[in-house]
Amino acid sequence: MAHRTYQKGECVQSAVINLDNNDAPIDATSVVITITDPAGTVVVNSAGMTKIATGEYVHNYDIPVGGVVGKYEGHAVITTSGHVNHEYSSFKVR
């Protein structure tokens, strides 16, 4: 997932790769992302991420022109055959 600085109005693309025990990409049963702004407001709530290849998923978030400046937190939940993994990241808006 992303870890850089963006301007209001830009698009943040968050990405995750789901790997098996041999570090090979594997499809997940479910991949969702939640993004919280610096004020603690959930701006993306458990949105499904789009599969782009085996085990690879993305989500695009368009930062509103009137969006809050500061550090945003991302949390992806990846479920594969009943096993749940969590990915965390952050990005800044200025």
Stockholm file with secondary structure:
# STOCKHOLM 1.0

chainA/1-94         MAHRTYQKGECVQSAVINLDNNDAPIDATSVVITITDPAGTVVVNSAGMTKIATGEYVHNYDIPVGGVVGKYEGHAVITTSGHVNHEYSSFKVR
#=GR chainA/1-94 SS CCCSEECTTCEEEEEEECBCTTSCBCCCSEEEEEEECTTSCEEEEEEECEEEETTEEEEEEECCTTCCCEEEEEEEEEEETTEEEEEEEEEEEC
#=GC SS_cons        CCCSEECTTCEEEEEEECBCTTSCBCCCSEEEEEEECTTSCEEEEEEECEEEETTEEEEEEECCTTCCCEEEEEEEEEEETTEEEEEEEEEEEC
//
